[in-house]
């Protein structure tokens, strides 16, 4: 009884997953590299740079996390044969 050849599986590492990984890594690198923002100037409405730089990353990190989620979700739907919305 001949066996049918196994169906080829799509690659696990794809461009959209690489972009998603970069979206998730960028905020961590930016905030863990403290020497890049450990200063008082420039001030923004009286707030030292050290504080407003970190707070500016909150919405940026949220947007990047959502982008990574959407990319991976779209790829998973396409992988499973969904509509890919």
Sine and cosine of phi, psi and omega as CSV:
sin_phi,cos_phi,sin_psi,cos_psi,sin_omega,cos_omega
0.00,0.00,0.92,-0.39,-0.04,-1.00
-0.96,0.29,0.63,-0.78,0.03,-1.00
-1.00,-0.09,0.61,-0.79,0.03,-1.00
-0.98,0.22,0.55,-0.84,-0.01,-1.00
-0.92,0.40,0.58,-0.82,-0.02,-1.00
-0.91,0.41,0.56,-0.83,0.01,-1.00
-0.95,0.31,0.68,-0.73,-0.01,-1.00
-0.93,0.36,0.70,-0.72,0.01,-1.00
-1.00,0.00,0.61,-0.79,0.04,-1.00
-0.92,0.38,0.41,-0.91,-0.03,-1.00
-0.91,0.41,0.53,-0.85,0.00,-1.00
-0.98,0.20,-0.65,0.76,0.02,-1.00
-1.00,-0.02,0.94,-0.35,-0.01,-1.00
-0.85,-0.53,0.26,-0.96,0.01,-1.00
-0.85,0.53,-0.61,0.79,-0.01,-1.00
-0.94,0.35,-0.53,0.85,0.06,-1.00
-0.95,0.30,-0.55,0.84,0.07,-1.00
-0.91,0.40,-0.68,0.73,0.04,-1.00
-0.89,0.45,-0.65,0.76,0.04,-1.00
-0.89,0.46,-0.65,0.76,0.03,-1.00
-0.90,0.43,-0.66,0.75,0.03,-1.00
-0.90,0.44,-0.64,0.77,0.04,-1.00
-0.87,0.49,-0.57,0.83,-0.01,-1.00
-0.99,0.13,-0.51,0.86,-0.05,-1.00
-0.99,0.15,-0.54,0.84,-0.08,-1.00
-0.82,0.57,-0.75,0.66,0.02,-1.00
-0.90,0.44,-0.59,0.81,0.00,-1.00
-0.91,0.42,-0.70,0.71,0.00,-1.00
-0.91,0.42,-0.70,0.72,-0.04,-1.00
-0.89,0.46,-0.59,0.80,-0.05,-1.00
-1.00,-0.01,-0.40,0.92,0.04,-1.00
-0.99,0.10,-0.27,0.96,0.06,-1.00
-1.00,0.01,0.97,0.24,-0.16,-0.99
-0.91,0.42,-0.56,0.83,-0.01,-1.00
-0.86,0.52,-0.40,0.92,-0.02,-1.00
-0.96,0.28,-0.35,0.94,-0.04,-1.00
-0.73,-0.69,0.23,0.97,-0.01,-1.00
-1.00,0.06,0.95,0.32,0.04,-1.00
-0.50,-0.86,0.21,-0.98,-0.05,-1.00
-1.00,-0.08,-0.46,0.89,-0.04,-1.00
-0.95,-0.32,0.49,-0.87,0.02,1.00
-0.98,0.19,0.52,-0.85,0.04,-1.00
-1.00,0.00,0.52,-0.85,0.05,-1.00
-0.80,-0.60,0.92,-0.40,-0.13,-0.99
0.70,0.71,0.70,0.71,0.06,-1.00
0.99,0.13,-0.01,1.00,-0.03,-1.00
-1.00,-0.10,0.78,-0.63,0.03,-1.00
-0.87,0.49,0.48,-0.88,-0.03,-1.00
-0.81,0.59,-0.64,0.77,-0.04,-1.00
-0.80,0.60,-0.65,0.76,-0.05,-1.00
-0.99,0.11,-0.72,0.69,-0.08,-1.00
-0.95,0.31,-0.43,0.90,0.08,-1.00
-0.89,0.45,-0.71,0.70,0.02,-1.00
-0.91,0.42,-0.66,0.75,-0.01,-1.00
-0.94,0.34,-0.50,0.87,0.04,-1.00
-0.92,0.40,-0.45,0.89,0.00,-1.00
-0.97,0.24,-0.27,0.96,-0.02,-1.00
-0.88,0.47,-0.83,0.56,0.03,-1.00
-0.93,0.36,-0.52,0.85,0.03,-1.00
-0.91,0.42,-0.70,0.71,0.01,-1.00
-0.91,0.41,-0.60,0.80,0.05,-1.00
-0.90,0.44,-0.69,0.73,0.02,-1.00
-0.91,0.42,-0.66,0.75,0.02,-1.00
-0.93,0.38,-0.60,0.80,0.05,-1.00
-0.91,0.42,-0.68,0.73,0.04,-1.00
-0.90,0.44,-0.64,0.77,0.03,-1.00
-0.88,0.48,-0.70,0.72,0.03,-1.00
-0.89,0.46,-0.67,0.74,0.02,-1.00
-0.88,0.47,-0.72,0.70,-0.03,-1.00
-0.90,0.43,-0.64,0.77,0.02,-1.00
-0.89,0.45,-0.73,0.69,-0.03,-1.00
-0.93,0.37,-0.65,0.76,0.01,-1.00
-0.89,0.46,-0.69,0.73,0.01,-1.00
-0.89,0.46,-0.66,0.75,0.01,-1.00
-0.92,0.39,-0.65,0.76,0.01,-1.00
-0.90,0.44,-0.64,0.77,0.05,-1.00
-0.90,0.44,-0.67,0.74,0.01,-1.00
-0.91,0.41,-0.60,0.80,-0.01,-1.00
-0.91,0.41,-0.59,0.80,-0.01,-1.00
-1.00,0.06,-0.02,1.00,0.05,-1.00
1.00,0.03,0.33,0.94,0.01,-1.00
-0.98,0.19,-0.17,-0.99,-0.05,-1.00
-0.98,0.19,-0.27,0.96,0.10,-0.99
0.97,0.23,0.40,0.92,0.02,-1.00
-0.91,0.42,0.00,0.00,0.00,0.00
